[in-house]
Amino acid sequence: MLTAIVGINWGDEGKGRMVDLLSADYDIVCRYQGGNNAGHTVVNESGKYILNLLPSGILRPNVVNIMGNGMVIDIEHLHKEINSLRESGIKITSDNLKISDRAIICLPYHVKQDVLEEERLKDLKFGSTKRGIAPVYGDKYLKKGIRMGDLFNEEALKEHLNQVVEWKNLMIAGGYKSIEFYPEDMYDWLMNYSKELKEYICDVGLYLNDAISKGKKIMFEAQLGALRDIDFGIYPYTSSSSTIAAYAPIGSGIPGQKLDNTIGIMKAYSSCVGEGPFTAEMFGEEAKALREAGGEYGAATGRPRRVGPFDVVASRYGVQVQGADILALTKLDILSYLDKIPVVTGYEINGKITDAFPMGMDLNAAKPVIEYLKGWNCDIGSCRKESDLPNECYEYIKYIEKKVGSKIKYVSVGAERESYLTMDN
């Protein structure tokens, strides 16, 4: 069985928490896109973990974790992330971690370029995490990238670095008038941080196809959500990779395989890190209360997230582009403090109401149409089955389910691994 777990909205939906929970039933978990701009938070009996590069299945001892060819990997960051988990008692070996030899390496000059461009843009910035993601994906498609498998041919790597660093300096030193990079320094950086990683690098496509032939169950873990997809998101305020479920087999190394099902993750309200249109956004004390209740600060950056009511228009669109068969609704418990719960049911654009998700200038001009549902105004953190839920809470779930057009199967009522329930029908 091949299952993708993907975000329905702007990211930060709680995918790491759900991957950790559901991975108990899977043999393999694959990250198939993105880099260390991800911040997947998992809370289990051992503590709280924030994973930037490693798949969330790494916290389960019997799960094999794949970092696919669709990823961009800062090997310095990965080196530190692995060592940090090991210090916490997490076992990481070549048996439970495998890195695609086709994955692209994110180098220090990518990070520098990212920072310089955000500084140049000033008030027009995209809200980058400044971790080099857009520049390294740009280099991939300009065919200037360095792949993990290149680390094994050191002489060819040196020659390639000489050419690429010279080219990169035309922009960094020549264009931005910043410090020049040297190929020798980049080679030393690569050798230093790849020493302990080389044992994990392999042809993961061969491994995964063999696993499928043996009947293994594989889960694909996305970073960010549908509205940050490079093609279908709120371009240009998107990530630089495909966050869509359909890309999962491609970005994992098995493009000839097809998904069996897709689980979409969405919050019980809206949150967004970074710039760009966010029609549901709250402001002032109302926003502050929701942000504090939900602990809405970026796991990767610490930045305060923009917050707002559940957005039916954006979520229905996200469900459609992800092809979500079933949904998981996270952080429902956060809304327990509200007497009445706002929901964005439509967008007003130039005086007309629409329930279709727009793009470009229409999205920038959109204003929210808000309805209110009755709150349950009590703690639901101990609910473990559908019948435990207050009636108003149950009605909120069913209302969202009907509006977005897909069944909600899992409901999260707390951060801990066991704090969830499965809906009966």
C-alpha positions in Angstrom: 0.0 0.0 0.0 1.3 3.4 -1.0 -0.2 6.3 1.1 0.6 10.0 0.9 0.1 12.3 3.9 -0.1 15.9 2.6 -1.1 19.4 3.8 -4.4 20.9 2.6 -3.6 24.5 3.3 -0.5 26.8 3.7 1.5 24.2 5.7 1.9 23.9 9.5 -1.2 21.6 9.5 0.3 19.0 11.8 1.6 16.5 9.3 4.5 15.4 11.4 2.2 14.6 14.3 0.0 12.5 12.0 2.9 10.8 10.2 4.3 9.8 13.6 0.9 8.5 14.7 0.0 6.6 11.5 3.6 5.3 10.7 3.0 2.6 13.3 1.1 0.8 10.5 3.8 1.3 7.8 7.2 -0.2 7.0 8.7 2.9 5.3 8.3 6.6 5.5 9.5 8.8 2.6 10.1 12.6 2.5 9.8 13.5 -1.2 10.3 17.3 -1.5 11.5 20.4 0.4 14.4 20.9 2.6 15.2 22.1 6.1 12.6 24.8 5.8 10.2 22.2 7.1 9.3 22.1 10.8 7.5 18.9 11.7 6.7 18.8 15.4 6.2 15.5 17.1 5.3 14.9 20.8 5.5 11.4 22.1 6.3 9.6 25.3 10.0 10.4 24.9 9.5 14.2 24.6 9.1 16.9 21.9 10.9 16.7 18.6 11.1 19.2 15.8 12.3 17.6 12.5 13.5 19.8 9.6 14.9 17.2 7.2 14.5 13.7 8.6 11.1 12.0 7.9 8.9 11.8 11.0 9.0 8.0 10.9 12.6 8.3 12.3 11.1 8.3 15.8 9.7 4.8 15.4 12.5 2.1 15.7 11.0 -0.4 13.2 10.4 2.1 10.3 12.8 2.7 7.4 13.1 6.4 6.5 13.8 7.6 3.0 15.0 11.1 1.9 14.0 11.2 -1.7 15.5 12.7 -4.9 12.9 15.5 -4.8 14.5 16.9 -1.6 17.2 19.5 -1.3 19.5 18.6 1.6 21.7 20.9 3.7 24.2 18.3 4.9 25.5 20.5 7.7 22.0 20.8 9.1 21.3 17.1 8.5 24.5 16.2 10.3 23.5 18.3 13.3 19.9 17.0 13.3 21.0 13.3 13.3 23.5 13.9 16.2 20.8 15.8 18.2 18.4 12.9 17.9 21.1 10.4 18.8 21.8 12.4 21.9 18.1 12.0 22.7 18.4 8.2 22.4 17.0 7.8 18.9 18.8 5.1 16.9 19.8 6.1 13.4 21.7 3.7 11.2 21.9 2.8 7.5 19.2 0.2 8.2 16.6 2.8 9.1 17.8 5.9 7.1 18.5 5.9 3.4 19.3 9.1 1.3 18.8 9.2 -2.4 22.0 9.6 -4.4 19.9 11.9 -6.7 18.9 14.4 -4.0 20.4 17.9 -4.5 22.8 19.4 -1.8 22.0 22.8 -0.5 25.4 24.6 0.0 26.4 27.7 1.9 26.3 29.9 -1.2 22.6 29.0 -1.7 21.8 30.2 1.9 23.8 33.4 1.3 22.0 34.1 -2.0 18.6 33.6 -0.3 19.5 36.1 2.4 20.9 38.6 0.0 17.8 38.5 -2.2 15.4 38.9 0.7 17.4 41.9 1.9 17.3 43.4 -1.6 13.6 43.0 -1.8 13.0 44.7 1.5 9.2 45.3 1.9 8.5 43.2 -1.2 10.2 40.1 0.3 8.5 36.7 -0.1 9.0 35.7 3.5 11.7 33.1 2.8 13.1 31.0 5.7 16.5 32.1 4.4 17.8 28.6 4.2 18.7 28.5 0.6 15.7 26.6 -0.7 14.7 28.7 -3.7 18.3 29.2 -4.9 19.1 25.5 -4.7 16.0 24.4 -6.5 16.8 27.1 -9.1 20.3 25.5 -9.5 18.7 22.1 -9.9 16.6 23.2 -12.9 19.5 25.2 -14.3 21.5 21.9 -14.2 24.1 23.4 -11.9 23.3 21.3 -8.8 25.5 18.9 -6.8 23.9 15.6 -5.9 24.5 13.4 -3.0 25.9 10.7 -5.3 28.5 13.2 -6.5 30.2 12.9 -3.1 31.7 9.6 -4.1 33.7 10.9 -7.1 36.0 13.5 -5.5 38.0 14.5 -8.5 34.9 15.1 -10.7 33.3 17.0 -7.7 36.3 19.3 -7.5 36.1 20.1 -11.2 32.4 20.7 -11.0 32.8 23.0 -8.0 35.3 25.1 -9.8 32.8 25.8 -12.6 29.7 26.2 -10.4 31.3 28.5 -7.8 32.8 30.7 -10.5 29.3 31.0 -12.0 27.7 31.6 -8.6 30.1 34.4 -7.8 28.9 36.3 -10.9 25.7 36.8 -8.9 26.9 36.9 -5.3 30.0 38.9 -5.6 29.4 40.6 -9.0 25.7 41.3 -8.6 25.0 41.7 -4.9 28.5 43.0 -4.2 28.9 40.5 -1.3 31.8 38.2 -0.3 33.2 35.8 -2.8 33.0 32.1 -2.4 35.9 29.7 -3.1 35.6 26.2 -4.5 38.2 24.9 -2.0 36.1 26.0 0.9 33.0 24.5 -0.6 34.9 21.2 -1.2 36.1 21.1 2.4 32.6 21.8 3.7 31.2 19.0 1.6 33.9 16.5 2.8 33.5 17.5 6.4 29.8 17.1 6.7 29.4 14.2 4.4 31.8 11.9 6.2 29.2 10.4 8.4 26.4 10.6 5.8 27.9 8.6 3.0 26.8 5.3 4.5 23.2 6.3 4.1 23.4 7.3 0.4 22.1 4.8 -2.1 19.7 4.2 -5.0 16.5 4.5 -3.1 14.4 3.7 -6.2 15.9 0.2 -6.3 15.2 -0.2 -2.5 11.6 1.0 -2.8 10.7 -1.0 -5.8 12.1 -4.1 -4.1 10.1 -3.3 -1.0 6.9 -2.9 -3.0 7.5 -6.3 -4.6 7.6 -7.8 -1.1 4.4 -6.1 -0.1 5.8 -3.5 2.2 3.6 -0.5 3.2 5.0 2.9 2.3 4.0 6.3 3.5 5.0 9.5 1.7 5.4 12.6 3.9 5.0 16.0 2.3 6.4 19.3 3.5 4.1 22.4 3.5 0.6 22.3 2.0 -1.3 22.6 -1.3 -1.4 26.4 -1.1 2.4 26.5 -1.1 2.8 24.3 -4.2 5.0 25.9 -6.9 2.3 25.3 -9.6 -1.0 25.3 -7.7 -0.3 27.5 -4.7 -0.4 31.2 -4.1 2.4 31.9 -6.5 4.9 33.5 -6.1 4.5 33.2 -2.3 5.0 29.5 -2.5 7.7 27.0 -1.8 10.0 26.0 -4.7 8.9 22.4 -4.9 5.8 20.4 -5.6 3.9 19.7 -2.3 1.2 17.8 -4.2 0.5 14.1 -3.4 0.7 13.2 -7.1 4.5 14.1 -7.0 5.2 11.7 -4.1 6.3 8.7 -6.2 8.4 10.9 -8.4 10.1 12.7 -5.6 10.8 9.5 -3.8 12.5 7.7 -6.7 9.7 5.4 -8.0 7.9 7.5 -10.7 6.3 4.4 -12.2 4.3 3.6 -9.1 0.8 4.9 -8.2 -0.6 6.0 -4.9 -3.3 3.8 -3.3 -4.7 6.6 -1.1 -4.1 10.1 0.1 -4.6 11.5 3.6 -5.0 15.2 3.8 -4.2 17.1 7.0 -5.8 20.4 7.9 -6.2 22.4 11.1 -9.5 23.3 12.7 -8.6 26.9 12.0 -6.2 28.6 9.6 -2.5 29.5 10.1 0.1 30.8 7.8 3.9 31.6 8.1 5.3 34.1 5.6 4.1 36.6 3.1 1.3 36.5 0.5 -2.5 36.6 0.4 -4.3 35.1 3.4 -7.9 36.0 3.1 -9.0 34.4 6.5 -6.4 36.4 8.5 -7.5 37.8 11.9 -5.9 40.9 13.5 -5.5 42.5 16.9 -6.6 40.9 20.1 -8.7 38.3 18.4 -5.6 37.0 16.4 -3.4 37.2 19.5 -5.8 35.1 21.5 -5.9 32.4 18.8 -2.1 32.5 18.2 -1.4 32.0 21.9 -4.0 29.3 22.4 -2.5 27.3 19.5 1.1 28.1 20.1 1.3 29.4 16.5 5.0 30.0 16.0 7.0 28.5 13.1 8.7 25.3 14.2 11.6 25.9 11.7 11.9 29.7 12.2 10.1 30.7 15.4 8.2 33.4 13.5 4.7 34.2 14.7 2.2 32.6 12.4 -0.7 34.6 10.9 -3.9 33.1 12.1 -7.6 33.1 11.2 -10.8 31.1 11.0 -11.2 27.8 9.1 -11.3 28.7 5.4 -13.8 26.6 3.5 -12.8 28.1 0.1 -9.1 27.4 0.5 -9.6 24.0 2.1 -12.0 22.7 -0.5 -9.5 23.7 -3.2 -6.6 22.0 -1.2 -8.7 18.8 -0.9 -9.3 18.8 -4.7 -5.7 19.4 -5.8 -4.4 16.9 -3.3 -7.0 14.3 -4.3 -7.5 13.6 -0.6 -9.5 10.4 0.0 -9.8 11.1 3.8 -8.9 13.9 6.1 -7.3 14.4 9.5 -8.5 17.5 11.4 -5.8 18.7 13.9 -5.8 21.1 16.8 -9.6 21.0 17.3 -9.0 21.4 21.1 -7.5 24.9 20.5 -11.0 26.3 19.7 -12.4 25.2 23.0 -12.1 28.7 24.5 -14.5 30.2 22.0 -18.2 30.8 22.6 -18.8 31.2 18.9 -16.5 30.0 16.1 -16.0 32.0 12.9 -15.7 30.1 9.6 -14.8 31.7 6.2 -17.5 30.3 3.8 -16.8 32.5 0.7 -14.7 35.3 -0.7 -16.0 38.7 -1.8 -14.1 39.9 -4.9 -15.0 43.3 -6.3 -18.5 43.1 -4.9 -19.2 39.5 -6.0 -19.3 36.4 -3.7 -17.5 33.3 -4.9 -16.7 29.9 -3.3 -14.0 29.1 -5.9 -10.4 29.7 -4.9 -9.0 32.5 -7.2 -5.4 33.3 -8.2 -3.4 36.5 -8.8 -5.0 39.9 -8.3 -8.4 38.4 -7.5 -6.9 36.5 -4.6 -5.2 39.7 -3.4 -8.5 41.5 -3.5 -10.6 38.9 -1.8 -12.4 39.7 1.5 -13.7 36.9 3.8 -17.4 36.1 4.1 -17.8 34.8 7.7 -20.4 32.7 9.4 -20.5 31.7 13.0 -21.0 28.3 14.6 -21.8 27.6 18.2 -18.7 26.8 20.3 -18.5 23.9 22.8 -16.6 26.0 25.4 -15.2 23.1 27.3 -12.0 20.9 27.4 -12.1 18.1 24.9 -8.5 16.9 25.4 -9.6 13.6 27.0 -12.0 12.6 24.2 -10.9 9.3 22.6 -14.0 8.3 20.7 -16.7 10.2 18.7 -19.3 9.8 21.4 -17.1 11.6 23.9 -17.3 14.9 21.9 -19.7 17.6 22.9 -22.6 17.9 20.4 -21.4 21.4 19.2 -17.9 20.0 18.6 -19.4 17.0 16.6 -21.5 19.4 14.5 -18.4 21.6 13.8 -16.6 18.5 12.4 -19.5 17.5 10.3 -20.1 21.0 9.0 -16.4 21.2 7.8 -16.6 17.7 6.3 -19.7 18.6 4.3 -18.2 21.9 3.1 -14.9 20.6 1.9 -16.3 17.5 0.3 -14.2 14.8 2.0 -14.6 12.5 5.0 -12.8 13.5 8.2 -11.5 10.2 9.7 -9.0 11.4 12.3 -9.4 14.2 14.8 -6.5 15.5 17.0 -7.5 16.9 20.4 -4.0 17.4 21.8 -0.3 17.4 20.9 0.5 14.0 22.4 0.7 10.9 20.3 -2.4 9.3 21.9 -4.5 12.5 21.9 -6.7 11.8 18.9 -9.9 9.9 18.0 -11.2 8.2 14.9 -14.6 9.2 13.6 -17.1 6.3 13.3 -18.6 7.1 9.9 
